Amino acid sequence: MDKLLYYLKKNPVIAAVRDDRQLHNALNSDAAVIFLLKTSLFKMEENIELIKRKGKACAVHFDFIDGLGSNNSAVDYLFNKHEVDGMISTRSQPIKYAVSKGYCGIQRFFLVDSLSVDTAISVIESTKPTVVEILPGIMHQVTRDFCNRVKIPVIAGGMISTLSDVESALENGALAISTTNEGLWSRKP
């Protein structure tokens, strides 16, 4: 967790990658943290190794690893075998387990209305994730209100397409932003 926060302080723009082409571009960008949003069990090890060799932090989206189960052993496998710096999930059980073991659990929430915001706050209180990612990240007033209601670091992600979006999310309380927009990966706000 400390490593992930340290890297986010170096550059709060997270490269969120979905394929090998994006991973190649992220490896050669200024992004200090890479989120692997979609990978397979066979490619994951190679991808994590490439990221680590470049001196970057890596978090893997647990829900989208083809070939990996969703039990506690799978969480341990990610952190112990592959030494990922964080695990992203929309589901509470793997996040709760990861945090109980001292791993960095990044819980992702889609905020679509006030009820989903209240539900997310309730879930955060019970699972106690290390970091929260809220989507879409372009709802800057929602980001500000959400950050004021939780006492853990918040990442704004999704739909962030301009440097102005990045700056607004950070100004409204987000610790960092995640984006698939490659043009933002080498731009520091």
Secondary structure, 3 states (H helix, E strand, C coil): CHHHHHHHHHCCEEEEECCHHHHHHHHCCCCCEEEECCEEHHHHHHHHHHHHHCCCEEEEEHHHEECCCCCHHHHHHHHHHCCCCEEEECCHHHHHHHHHCCCCEEEEEECCCHHHHHHHHHHHHHHCCCEEEEECCCCHHHHHHHHHHCCCCEEEECCCCCHHHHHHHHHCCCCEEEECCHHHCCCCC
